[in-house]
Amino acid sequence: MTLIDYTIIAIYLLAMVGVGLYFQRQAAKGINAYFLGDGKMPWWALGASGMASNLDVSGTMINVAFIYALGTMGYFIEIRGGIVLIMAFMMTFMGQWNRRAKVMTIAEWMKARFGEGPQGKTARLITAIAMLLSSIAIVTYFAMGAGKFIGEFLGLQDYLGLPSSFWAASIMIGLAMVYTVSSGIYGVIWTDVFQGGLILLTILLVCAKAFFLGDLPEVFNISIPLKNGGFEPILTNRSDWTNIIPKWDLGLPENASYSVYNLFGVAIIFYLMKVVIEGASGTGGYIVQRFYAAKSDREVGLLTLLWTSLLAFRWPLVAAICVLGIHYGVKSGVPIEDPEMVLPYVINHMIPVGLKGLLIAGLMAAAMSTFDSIVNSGASYWVKDIYQAFINPAASEKKLMRHSKGSSIVIVLVGLLMTLKVSSINEIYSWITMSLGAGLGIPLLLRWYWSRFNGYGFAIGTGAGMLAAIVHKALLSDMEEYTSFLLVSSVALIGSLLGTYITKPTDDKTLMKFYNITRPVGGWHKYRKQFSPSVLAQIDKENRRGIISGFIAMGWQLSLFATGIMLVVKRWDLFSWLMGITLVFSVLLYTVWFRHLSDEVTVEELEKESEELVS
């Protein structure tokens, strides 16, 4: 890099720290301001922040790896998490279900579902512990990608027996900590808005460079990783590589790391089923935090629509990086070996002075925006759901703020140290999405749709799922993704059922209030009897519209993202088809969902109605 590139990066970093410190006073008002911005954040800022927090360096590197090694159909592997299809459900119905509880964390939400007694407290504590574990794991994942990415440009050496990637991640994470710890959600959201603009600018510039560089060669080599740690060059052609229509069987060599995806059709169906379970479960962590901070049901829909639309820019960037990586391999005569390193290789060898600094700053922004969101939401579980709820209920705001900042630092340090035990980005990402997520997914799903499901069932199911995920990581790490997901999910399901049936149900008063405020679908017949037929018809109409819209939004999201990929690789036949499909889904989404968005019914009105029904 040149002095110009370093100057651009330095200006960006100083701007981030400045923005974060500027909001320090507003965040210092108390933990509600620190974690939720007092519920006064504008929807467009929450949506833009959500986009920036989802567009991380680690995820971008692994997305590039799949498309580079497998062609554009590699896009479909990221149905497992990278395409963030759960946003379709959050946008159309699940986001408003979450927001109506008026809580700070998903652990605190357990009070609304299971009550203030032992059931609710047990579920809350176990959820907080599980979410802290998840936060640390995700920090590890992001630190892995950040270390690999930044380490390529800083030229650091191994020191004190620790790899250079560890020190590179430490530098970037340390900078992000300055504004994350000092200004809480204010620093997270407003730096994300700034960083989101920078990210979009760099995406447009990189895509333009790839688009005008010329067509891909008719025949070229890519590379796939092997299970023994090596790499193998593979000859492919432009027609096959740009064909996004997925094959049923990939036919990769058995010694290839990606041979686990050989049954590609089965994998896609499996990932779609997984996404439906996760989307219908309502998710948690930093994603749901933005919905708790929203002002109304209408703003939930608007912020998610903006969030998802902005995320569409990620996939043209991924395709552009792959195109540039292939051109570099053809020009140099040797393909880039490690697919996970295509992104830094392209920046080093294919991006000109000035744009290089801007792109690195943009990708650092992507890494830091995701990191700060995870740390801020993770700290809330310690402060709100463990320390204040169980250790020191009488703690002053001043003491709670100290714990907010201290727990943020601890989460970061533990996550950073965990990177020393992980060999690749895909390894930790696979464990998070297919094992750790599975342990949480089943109990999170059951809480919405089964009224008999109680707090003890949730706690035992979640605890069993987390334990199974940890055992899988420690002893069965070679297990295939499908098997690990099914194993951990089964353990969580069995624990949930046993815990529910051997203990008493949640009291009717708590469930009545929860149903009236949240109004989910499923096994709530006992509590629906309290409503008039006209109110029930209104509830059913809202839910039916939301669920149908969720599946329409999934199709819209998949086709929208894929359209951008086809534009960059100049596959005009598929681009035309995908554009038409996207337009059809857009019209359906507007007709069935968007034009019905309303903020007329408030949570306060639902609470008042609920109190009248209960009394």
N, C-alpha and C positions, 0 to 999 in steps of 0.2 A: 504494500500500500504506500501511497505518497502522503506528503504533508497535507494536501487538500482533503484526502480521505479521512485522515486522523482529525483534522479540524472539524469536518462535518460531524463526525461521531462525538467529538468533545462538546460541541455546541448542543447536540441532541441530549447528551447526558446531563449537562448543566441545566438545560431547560426542564428536564424531567424532575430533577431535584428541586429546582425553583418552584415549579407548579405544586409539587407535593408539600413543600414547606409553607407555601402561601396559604394552604387550607388547614394548616396545623391548628389554628385557633378555633375554627369551626368544629373540628373533630374532637377537641378537648372538652366540649360541653358535657359529654357523658357517653356511655357505651351505646346508647341508641343512636347517637350522632356518629360515633366511631364506626359502627357496623352497618347502620342502615341509612345514614344521612338524615335522620329524623323523619323519614318517609316523604321528603320534599324534593327528591331528585327528579328532574324532568325525564319523561319516558324516552326521548330521543337520545339522551346521554346514557341511560341505562342500556338501550339497544346497541349503540355504537360501542360502548364498553364491553358488552357481551361478545360482539364480533371480535374485538381486539383480544379478549381473553381466550377465545377459542382458537385463534390463529397463532399457534405457538411454533417455536423453532423445531422442537422435537417431533411434533406431529407433521410439520411440513417436510422434515427430512425423511420420515418413514413413508409419507405419501409419495414423495418423489422416488423413493427406493422402489416401491411397488410398481409404479407406472414405468419407470426406467427399465426395470428387469422383466416385467410381464407385459408391457405394452399398455395402451390406455384402458384395457379391460381391468387392469390392476386397481382401477378406481373402485370397483365393486367390493374389494376386500375391506375397504374402509367403511362399508355399511356397519361393520362391527363397532364403530365409534367415531372415526374421523370425519364422516359426512354429517355427524351430529343430527341424525334423523329424529332423535327424541324431541327436537325443537318443534316438530310438526304437532306433537301432542301438547307440548307446553303452550303453543300459540293458540290452539283452538279450544282447549277445555282444562287441561291439567294445571296451567299457570294460574287461572282464576281459582281453582279449587285450593291450591296452596295459599294464595294471597289472603283468602277470606279468613284464615285463622288468626291473622294479625299478630304474628310472632316474629322472633328474630332469627331463629334457627330451626332446622328440621327436628332437632332433639326437643326443643321447647314445644314444637307442634304436637308432640306426644301427649301433652296435657289436655289439649282439645279433644283428642281421639279417645284416650284411655282414662282421663280424669286426673284429679289432684292427689289421689291416694297412692297406695303402694304400687298398683299396676302402672299408673302413669309415670311415677318416679323411677321405677325399675326400667321401663322402656326408654325413658329419657336418658338415664345414665348409660345404658348399653349403646344407645344410638350415638351419644356424644363420644364414647370411646371408639366406636367403629368409624365415625367420621374423622376423628383425629388420626387414626391409623391410615385411612384413605388419603387424608391430606398429606401426610408424610410420604406415602408411596408416590403420590402425584408430584410432589416437590422433587423426589428422587428422579422421576421420569423426566421432568423438565430440566433438572440440573444436568442429567446425562446428555441431553440434546444440546443445551447451552454450552457445556464443556467441550463437546466435540466440535461445535460450530465455531465458537470464539477462539478455542485453542488453535485452530487452523490458521488464524490471522495474527495472533499475538506472538507466536514463536516461542512460547514458554517451554521450559525444560522440566523434567521430573525433578522433584525437590523433596528432601526428607523422606524418601521412599514412597512418595505419593505421585501419581501421574499428572502430567501437565494439564489434562482435561479437568482434573479436580480443582487446580488452581485457577484455571480460566473460569469455571463455573462460580468459584468463590468470589472472584472479582465482580462479575456481573450481578450476582445475587446480593453481594454487599451493597452495591449501588442502589439496587431496587429496594433494599431494606430501609434505606434512609427515608424515602418518602412514604413507604408503606407503613412503617411503624409510627412515624410522626403524625400522619394525617388520616389514617384509617381509610374508610370507604370513600371519603372525599378525594383523597389522593389517588386511590385506585380508579375511580370513575373518570375524573377529569384528566388524569394523565393518560388513561385509556383512550379518551376522546381525541386528545392530541396525537397519541401514538397511532390511533386508527387512521387519521388523516395521512400521516406519514407512510403507513403501510400501504394504503390505497395508491398513493403517488408512486411508490416504488414498484407496485404490481403493474401499473399501467406502463411504466417505462421499460420494465423487463419484458413484458408481453409484447410490446412494440418491437423491441430488439429481436426477439425470437421470431416474430411474425415476418419481419422484413429481411431476415437473414437469408431467406431462400428455402426451397423445399428440402425435405429430408432426402438423403440418398435412397436409391431404389433398394440397395442391400447394405447392411451395416451390422456391426457387432455390438452387443450389450454384454452385461456380465451378471451372473447370479451367485449369491453366496452359498458355500457348501457347509455341511454339518460339522466338518472337521476344522472349520475356521478359514479355509481357503476360498478361492473364487474360480469360476469357470466361464470363459467367454462363450457366448451363444450367438450364432448367425441368425439374423431375422431380416425381414423386408418391410418396406414402408407400408404396404397394404395391410399386412398382418398386425404390425405394431400399432397402427392408427385405428384399427377396427375395435370399437368400444363394445360391440355386441359380444356378451360373454359366451365362452365355450363351456360345454359340460365337463370336459376333462382337459387339463393343461398339458399333461404328458411330460412333466419335468422329470429329470433323473432322480432316482430315490435318494442319492447322496446330497441332493440340493436342499438347503434350509427351507426354501419355499415349496418343497414337494408336499408339505402338509396341506397346501391349497390345490392339489391335483384334482380332487373331486370338486371342481369349481362350482358347478351347479348346486351340489349339496351344500357347499359352504355358503353360498349366497342365500339359499332358502333358510339355512340355520341362522345366519346373521340377521335376516329379516325377522324371524321369530324372536330372536333375542332383543331386537330393537323394539318390537311391539310390547314385550314384557317390560322393558326398561321405561319406555315412553308412558305406558299405562300405569307404571308404579310411581311416577312423579319426580324421580331423581332427587338429588340433594346437593350438598356442597356449595361451591361458588355460583353454580347456575341458578339454583333455586333462591339464593340470597337476593338476586336482582328482582325476583317476583315478590318477595316479602317487602321490598323497598318501593314497589309500584303504588300509585295513588288509587287506582280503580281497575275494575275488570277490563274496561275498554283500553286503558293504557297498557295492561298486560298484553293484549292482542297486538297493539301498535308497536310496542318495543320489541316483541318477538318477531314480528313481520320485518322490521328494519334489521334486526340482528341477523335473521336468516338470509335476507336479500344481500346484505353486505358480505356475508360468508361466501356467497357465490363467487366473489373475486378470488378466493383462495385457489380454486381449481385451475383457472387459466394460468396462475402463477406457477403451480406445480407442473403443468404441462409445458410451460415455457422453459422452466429450468431443465426438464428432461430433454427437450429439443436442443437446447444449448449444450447440454452434456453429450448428446450424441454427436453433434457437430464437432465438439472438441475431440472426441474419440476418433472420428474420421480424419480430422486434420492432423492429429498427432500420430495416427497409425496404431494407437493402443487404446482400447476402451477403458473408461474409468472402472476400476475393479470393484470397489465397495459401493453398492448402490446407496447406502446410507451416507456416503461422503460426496455424492454428486453435487449437492447444493454448495458446499464450500469450494469444491473444485471449480465449479462454474464461475463463482464469484471471483476466484483467484485468477482464472485464465481467460474468461470470456467477457468480463464486465470492464468497461473503460474507467479511467481515473475520474473521480467526482461521482459518477453514478455508483461506483463500487462503495464509496463511503456512505452514500445515501441508502443503498440497498442493505449494507451491514447495519446501519442505524435502524432501518425499518425492521429488519429481522430481530435485532436486539429489542426493539420496541415490542415485537410480537412475543418474544420470550418473557420480557419483564412484565407485560400486561397480564399474561396468564399466571405468572408466578405471584404477582402481588394479589390477584384475586383469590388464589388458593390460600395464601398465608393469612389474609384478612378473615376469610370465612372460617378457616381452621381454628384460628385463635378464639373466635366467638364461641366455639363448643367448650373450650376450657373455661372461659370467663363466665359465660351465661349459664351453662348447663352442668358444670361440675363444681367450680369454685363458689359461685354465688348460690347455686341451687342446693348444694350438699355440704360445703365446707364452711362458708362464712356468709350466711344469708343477710347479715346486717352490714356487710362491707360498704364503705363509702364509695362514691363515684371516683374519688381520687385513687383509692386502692384498686378499684376495678380497672381503671385506666392503666395503672402500673402493671397489672396482670395481663391486660390486653397486649401491651407492648412486649412484656417479658415472654409470654407464651408464643408470640410471633417469632421471636428470635430462637426459641428452643425448637420449634417446628422446623425452621430453616436449617439449623445445625444438624439435627437428627437426619433430615432428608438428604443433606449434603454428604454426610458420612455414609449413608446407605449406598451412594453411588459407587463406593469402593467394592461393593459386593455384586454389582450388576455388570454383565459383559456387553450388552447391546441395548439399544433403544427399544427394539421390537420385543426383547425379552421382558422388560419391565412393563411395557405397554400391554403386551399379551396377558400378563398376569393381572394387571389392573382391570382390564375389560372383560376377560374370560373367566377369572377366578374370584378376585376380590369383589368385583361388581356382582357376580352371581350370588355370593354370600349375602349381600344386602338386598338384591333384587326381589326375591320371593317374599320376604316379610314386608318390604315396602309396597309390593303389589297387593298383598292380602288386606292391608290396613284400610284400603279404600272401598273394597267391594264385598267384604264379608263381615257382617255386623257381629257375629259370634267371636271373631278373632279378638283376643284380648291382649293386654299389655304384657302378661307373662309369656304368652305365645310369641309375641314379637321379640321380646328380650331373648328367649331361649333359641328361637329360630335364627336371629341375628348373631348371637354368640356362637352357635354351632356353625353357621356359615363362615364367620370370620376365622374360627379355629381351623376349619377344613381348608380355607384358602391359605392360611399360614403353613399348615402341614404340607399342602401341595407344593408351595414354594420351596420349603426346606428339604422335602424328601422325594417329591414326585415331579420335579421341574421338567423332566423330559416328556411328560404326558401331553398328548395332542390337545389342542384348544377345545375341540368339541367334547372330548371325554372329561376334561377338567371342569368345563362349564356344567355339564350334566351331573357330575359327581358332587360338586359344591352346592349346586342348586337343590339336589335331592336331599343332601344333609340338612340344608336350611329349611326345606319344606317339611321334612320329618320332625325337626325340632319345633317348628311353628305349630304343627298339628298336635304333637304331644303336649307342648306347653299350654295350648289353648284348652284341650279337652280334660286335662287333669286339674285345671283350676277354674274358679268361678268366672262367669261372664262379667263384662264391664256393666256398671249400673245403668239402668234405663234413662235416667235423667241426663247423664253425660252423653249418651248416644243420641238421645232426642235432640239435644242442643247442637251436637256436631252435625247431625244430618240436616237440620234445618238451615244452618249457616253454610255448609259446604255443598250439600245436595248432590252427592255422587250417585252413580248407578250401582246396580248389584243387589245383594241380599239385604235390603233395608225395608222389607215389606211391613214388618211390625211397626216401624216408626213412620211409615207413610200414611198409616190409617188416621193420623191426627189431622191431616190436611183435607181441605175441600177438594172435590173433583176438579174444579177450575185451576186451583193451585198445582195439583198433581199434573194436570195436562201441561201447564206452563213449564214445570220442572222437566218433564219427559221430553218436551219439545226442545228445550235448551240443550239437554244432554244428547239427544239424538242428533241434533245439528252439530254439536261439538265433536262427537265421535266420528260421524261421517266425514266432517271437514278434516279431521286428523289424518285419515287415510288419503284423502285428496291432496292434502298438504305434503304427505310423504312422496307421492308421485310428482307433484310440482317441484319439490326440492331436488329430487334425484335428476329429473330431466333438466332443470335449470342449471345445476352444477355441471352436468355432462355437456350441455350446450357450449359452455365456455371452453371446455377442453377441446372440443371439435373445432371451434373457431381458431384456436392457436395452432393446432396441427394441420389446419386447412383441409379437413375431411368434409368437403362441402355437401356431399350427399347425405351423410349422417347428421351434419349440422342442420340442414333443412328439415329433416324429419324431427329432430329433437326440438327445434324451434317451434314447429307446429304443435308438437305434444305439449310443450311448455305453455303455449298460448291457450290450448284447450283446458289444461289444468288451472291456469290463471283465471279464466272465465268461470269455471266451476267453483273455484275457491271464493271468488268475489260474490257469486250468486248465493252460494250455500252459507258462507261464513261472514265475509267482511262487511257486507251491507247490513248485517244484523248486530254489529258491534254496538254495545250500549253501556253507558255508565249510570243508568237511571236507578238501578237497585244498588244500594250501598250496603256495606257490611253492618253498619249501625242499624239500618232498617231490619236486616235479617236477624240481628241479635235481639232487637226489641220484640220481633215476632216470635222468636224462639222462647224468650222469657215468658211471654203470654201463653204459649202452648204448654210449656213445662209446668207453669203454675196452675 
